[in-house]
């Protein structure tokens, strides 16, 4: 039996576009995913987040689900185009939704953990170059300042950015996410400005607002392993680690970009002059915690034909519905590495979960045994890590609800609550009942 302290935070997580819907209500303008999801071939089935889980209107129902689960905290994100539908034009009606949500959470004893950026770049910003334009840092500051002014006194945790790897590399290099660009130089500029805006947002909260609310950033991390002991495969694993992990860990926690990756990227980048003097000091500003989204490990092999000399290798691990390796042991490896090489900050697992093909039974139950086992394995790993003194301060299960899964549309379900997207009925899955039991007992 592994126990959790009374201070350990159990929560669930969502993001604005994936659940809110109401995409044209109360003054919200369009952002890059509204446009991207309407582009043929970009999103499965041409699904959009126009309605999603209709959380904008059903948030009271969703708070009831949170109460049933017994969570300590709920992590959600704010939609930037609700707050600034036009450049420089503040929209109080958009902010009021989040103020009401926070108020209701607090009334129910649930701590709000708020992410400022979960990929909702307004179209007005994108049309001026988006994150490739250094001005994006100033636009983000204006937005962050309003969020702090209106919400800081009621918020328990701030997260500046969710997964800059996805926003930067999937959005600007691989083109799988909005805005769908395929340009490495653009991607590196975008990542740099996202990370710089993180540093500026932290210093704004701490200096101008003199706030004591804990603030940090969330990175998605996948430990990378070579498929064999060959030198070639070890090179592949090093480069995969640089692309997926170190390009983000190093600037945020060490104040530098990894030189081996600068060399590798230089084939595609004409100049690194977008990195100004003082930028890395700002990016590596001291935070209060470090957020990690963990889903899976990576197994790679050498491939001379690929840009960075690696490709995914065959793995015989059991897989989730996304085809991702189920790898709780490698999750522990990752935490050990972070403690040895990077940070002593409290770590929050800000997302962890799995997609599977869920079915509603005739008795209106969702018996998602595989997800339940996935969650149990990873929560047990967290408990074991804490017994070793690894200081994992909290765990947020992804996700509270089945939702719009980005390029996969509504084809992939990550929720511990089943959502019928036609009727908006919510059904707590067996994994949800099990999570509630773990939280109540504070043990696994």
N, C-alpha and C positions, 0 to 999 in steps of 0.2 A: 504493500500500500504506500503510494507516494502522496505526501501532503503538501498543501499550499498555505502560506502564511495568510493572515487576515488582511494584510496590506496588498497582496497580489491582486492585480486588476484582471478580471475576466470580462471580455467584451465581444461585440460583433462589429463588423465594418460594412459600409456601403460607399458608393460615390454618387454624386448628384445626377449626372446624365444617365447613369445606369438604372436609376429607380424613379426619378422625379416625374417625368412627363411634363405636361403643362408648358410645352416649349415656346408658346407664344403668349403666355399669360402674364399679367401684372408687369408689363414693360420689358420682359426678357427679350433680348435680341439673339440673333443666331451666332453660333460659334462653330469651330472647324469641324466638329463631328456631325452637326446638323447637315452641313454641306457634303462632307465625305460620305456619309451613309446614303445620300441620295445619288451618289455617283455609281453608275452601273458597274458591277464586278468588284466592288470594294468590300461590301458587307454581305454575309450570307443571306440569301432570300430577299435582298434589298430591305432588310429590317432597319428600323430607325428607333431612336429613343423618344419619339414624339409623345407617346403615352407611357411606355415602359410599365412600371408598377403603379403608376398614378399616385406615387407617394406624396406628391404635392398636395393632393386632396385627401389622401387616406393616412396621413402620418399619425393621426390619433390611433388608428387601428394597429399601425406598426409599433407604436409605443406599447400597446397592450401585449404584443408578441414579446417585446423586450422584457416586460414585467413578468410574463410567463416564464421566460428563460432565467430571470433573476440576475441579469448581467449587472456588473458594477459600472460599466461605461459603454457608450455607443460612439463609434467613430463614423463621421459622415463628412462630406465635402461641400463647399459652397460653390455655386455656379457663378463664375466671374461675370458673364453677360447678364445675369439678373441684377448685379450691383452696379455695373457700368455698361449699360446697353449701347452707349456711344462714348467715344473718347471724351473724358473729362466731365461726363454727365452722370451724376449720381442718381440712383433710383431707389428711393426709400421703400417703395412697395416690395421690391425684391428682397431687401434686407429684412423686412417685417416677417416674412415667412420663416427665416432662420431664427429670428428673435422669439417667435412663438414656439418653434420646435425646441429651442434651448430651454425656454421657460417650462414647457411641459415635461421635458426630460428631468429637469431639476426638481420639479414638484413630485416626481416619481422616484427620486433618489438615484438617478442615473447620471453619471458624469459625462458631459459632452467633450469629445475629443474631435477637434475640428481641423480638417485639411483645407488649406487655402487653394491649392491647385491640384486637381485630379483631371487635368487635360482639357479644361474648358476654356481654351484660348478664344476670345471674341473674334468674330470675323473682321471687325474694324482694325484689330491689332494685326491679324494675319495679312490683311491687305497692305499693311506697311512693312511686311517682311517677317512678321511674327517674332519668334524667339531668335531668328538670325540677326535681327536689328537690336543693337545695344540699347536703344531707347525702350525696349520691352522691359528692362529693369525698372525704369521710372514709371511705366504704366502699371507694373505689378505693385510698386511701392504705394501708389495712389490707392489702389484697390485694397492692399493689406492694411493701410492706415485706417480706412473706413471700417473694415472688419474689426480691427482692434478697438476703435472708438466705440462701436456699437455693441460689441460682444465680450470684450476681454474680461470684464468684471464677472461674467457668468460662465466662462469657459474654463475647463480643468486642464486641457492640454491643447497646444497648437502644433500642427505639422505644416511646414511651409510647402513642401512639394511631395507628391506621391510618384515614385518611380521615374526619375529623370531619364533612366535608360530607355523606357518605353516612349516617353514624350520626345526624346532626342533621337535615339537610334531607330526605333520602329517608325517614328513619324517622319524623319528627315533623311534617313539613310536607306532603310529597307522598304519604306513606303507602304508597310502593312497597316499602319495606323495613320490617322489624320495628322498633318495635311497630305500625306501620301507622296512625299518627295523622295527622290533616290539620289542624294548627293552627299558624300561623306564630309565635304568641307562645310556645307550647311549644317549637317548634323553636329559637328564639333562646335560650331559657333552657337547653335541652339543650346546644346548641353552647357556650354560655358556661361551663357547668359542666364539660364535657369539656375545654375549653381550660384552665380553671382547674386541673383535676386533672392535666393535663399539666405545668403549671408547678410544682405541688406535688410531683409525682413526680420531677421533675428536681432540685429543691432537696433532697428527701429523700435521693436517691442521693449527691449531692455533699456535703451537710452532715452528715447523721447517719451515713452509711456512709463518708464521706470517700473515695469510690470514684473511680478514674481511668478506669473503663470509659466509653467514649464513649456519649452519650445524645442523642437528638433526637426529632423528631416527623415523621410522614409525612402530607403533604397531597396529595390528588389535584387536579391543576391542568389546566385546558383553556383555552388562549388563545382569546379570543373575537374574532371579526371581523365587521364589518358587511357585509351583502349588497350594499350600494351605498354611494355617497358621500353620500347624502342625510342631512340633519340627523337625520331620524327614525331612520334605521338606525344612525346613530352613537350616538344616545341608547339604542337597543336594545342595542348592543354594550357600552356603558358599564355598563348595568344588569345584563346577563348576566355581565359580568366581576366586578361587585360581588357578585352572588349566588354565583357559582361559585368565585371566586378571592380577591378583596380582603377579603371578610368573614372570611377565615381568615388570609391573609398579613399583613394589617395588625396585628391584635392580637398575633400570634406574633412578628413581626419588627419592628414599629414601636411596639407598646404602645398602640394606639388602634383603635377601630372607624371605618370610613369614614363620614363625616358624610352624604354623599349617600344612602347606603343606610339609615342611621338614619332619615332623612326619609322615604324610600320605604317602609320597613317600618312606620313609625309609624301608618299607616292600620289596621294589624292588631295593634298592640302598645299596650296601655293604659298601660304604665309600663316604664321601663328600670331600675327600682329593684333588679332582680336583679343589676345590676352594682354591686358594692360598692367603696368606696374601697380602693385598693391592689390590686384584682384584676388590672388591666391590667399593673401592674409585675410581678406574679407570672407572668402568662401569657407575658410577653415575656422571661422569664429567659434568660440566655445559655445556649445549647446547644453541643454539640461538632460537630454536623453538621445538615444539613437534608435530609430525605427527600422525594422527589417520586415520585408515581405518575403516569405519563403514558401515555395511550392514543390521544388524538385531539384535534383542534381543534374549536371550535364556530363555526358560521356562522349569524348571526341577522338577523332583520328586525323592524321595528317592528310591534307589534300592540296597538292601544289596548284591546282586550278582555281582555288577559291582565293578571294582577296587577302584573307589573313591566315591562309594555310591550314585551315581546319574545317571539318564538317562533323555532324553528329554521327556517332558510331552505333552499331547495333547493341542493344542492352537487353538482357533477359530478365530484368526486374519486372515485377507486376506494375501495371500502368493504371492511371486514372483515365477518365473519359476524354481527356485532352491528349492522351498518348504520352503523358509525362511519367517518369519513373517515380514510384513511391519510395522515398529514401529518408526515413527518420534518422538513421545512423549518420548519414552524410550531413544532415541538418546539425547534428551535434558537432561534427568535424568543423563546420562553418563557424559555429559560436566559439569553439576553442581557438580557431585561427584568429577571429576578431579580437579575442581577449589577449592573445599573444602578440599580435602585430599592430593592432589599431587603436583600441579604446578601452577605457575603464568606465565609461558612462553607463548608466542603467540602460538596458536594452528592452524595448518593447517589440514583441512580434505583432506587427500592425496588420498583417494579413497572413492567414494560412488556411488552406481548405482544398477541396477537390470537386471537380465536376464528374458526375456519373449520369447515366441515362435513367432518370427516375420515372416510375409509373405509379399512378394512384390506383390502389386496389378497390375492390367492390365495397369494402367497408370504410372507404375514404381515408385510408392510411397510406403513407409512403414509407415502405420498409427499405431504407437505403443503408443496408448492412455495410457495404464497402466504404461509404463515406464515414460511417460511424467508426469503423476500424481505423481509417486514415486519421481522423481527428484524435482518437484515443492514443494512437502511436505517437503523434506529435506532441500532445499534451503531456504524455508520460515522459517524453524526451526533455521537455521543458522542466518538469519536476526533477528529473535526474541531474540536469545541468545546474539547477539551483542548489541541489544537495552538494554539488562540487564547488559552490560559491561563485557561479557564473553571473549572478545578478540579472536574471530575466525578471523584469518588473511587472510584465503583463502580457496577455495573449488575446488577440482579437481574431475571432473566427471569421473567415470570408466564406460565405456572406450571409447576412441576415435573411436576404430574399433571393430567390431566383431572379435574374435581371437581364438587361441588355449586355451581352458579353462581347462588346466591341466588334471586331471583324467577324466574330462567330454569330452575331445577332442573338436570336433567342434559341439557338440550337443547343447551347451548352448551359447546363444548370449547376450553379455552385451553391445555391442556397441551402440553409437548414430549414427554411420555410418554402414550401412549394407554392408557386404562384400560377394560377390559371389566367393567362394573359387575355382571354376573352371576357371572363366574368370578374377578374381581379380578386377571386377568392384566395385566401391564404390558408394553407394546411401545414401545420408544424410537422416536419418529418421525424422519423425515429431518431435520427442524429440530433435533432433539436431537443427532443426529450432527454436523450442521453447527456447532452451538453448541460442542460438544466440540472441534471442529477449531479454531475461533476462539480458544477458551481455551488450547488447547495451544500454538498459534503466537503467541498474544498479538498478533494482527494481523488485519486484515480488508482 
